[in-house]
Amino acid sequence: MIRMNLEVVVSGGLHARPASVLVNLLNQYSSSVKMIYNDKQANGKSILSVMALGVKTGDEIMFEVEGADEQEVAASIEALFERNFAI
C-alpha cells in the first residue's frame, strides 16, 4: 500500500471537472484508491464519492493506493496534481 498526502491547488477545489479528470484517470488502473479528507473516506473511482468530500483549494487529501499497479497509479496521481489537473 502507498500512502501520500497532496494539496489541492486547482481553482475551486475538486468540483465536477477536476473530480471527473481524477476519476477517469484512476479507472484506467486495477488498484483501489481511497481518498481521506476531514475524517471522511471516498472511493477514488467514484465521481459522487469524490465530490461528496467537499475538497476546496488549499486542502490536503490523503490517498491510499493498493494493488498490482499501485506504483504507477501513485505516480499518475502526483503528475495530475503537479500539472494542476490539465489533461
N, C-alpha and C positions, 0 to 999 in steps of 0.2 A: 504494500500500500504506500502511496505517495501522498503526503500532506503538504499543502502550500497555501500561504496567505497572499492575496493580491488585492491591491487598491483599485477601486473602480474610478477611472479618470474620464470616462466617456461622459459628455454633457447630458444631463438629465438622468443619469444612472442607468439601471438595467430596465428601461422601458421596452416597449414592444420590439423595435427594430434591433437593438443590440442583444436583447434576450433571444430573439429569433436567430440571429447570427451565431450566437453561442450554442444554442440547442442544435441547430443544423450541423455545426462542426462536431459536437460530441456524438451525435447519432451516426457518424461515419465510423465509429470505433466500437469494439466489443466491450471494453472496460466499463464498469459502472462508475458514475461520478456523483458524489454527494456534495452539495454546497451547504455551508453552515454560516448563518448570519444572525446575530442577536438571539441566540439560543433557538433559532428555527432552522429546520433542515429542509432541503429540497432535492429532488431528483434532477440533476443537471440535464437530463434528456427530455424533460417535460416543460414546455413553454409556460403552462399555467402554474406549475410548481415554482419555476424560477421567478416569474413575475410576482407571485404571491409573497416573495421575500421582502419586496419593497426596498431594494437596494438603491441608494442615492449616490450621486457623485461624491467622492471622497471617502466613502465607506470601504471597509476591508472585509473581504469574504475569504473563508477557509474552504479549500477544495480538498476532497479526499477521493483519490483515483485508485481503483483496484481492478486488476485484470491482466490478461496476457500482454496487452499493448499499452500498459499504464505509462511507460516512459514516453512513448510517442504522444499519448494524449496530454500528459502534463506539459510537454514542450509546445504542443499546439495551443493549449490554453494560454500559456505565458506569451507566446508570439501574438496571439489575438489581442491580449491586453496591451502589449507593447506597441502595437500598431493602431491602438485606440479603436478597435472593432472595425477597421476598414476591411472590406472583403478583398 
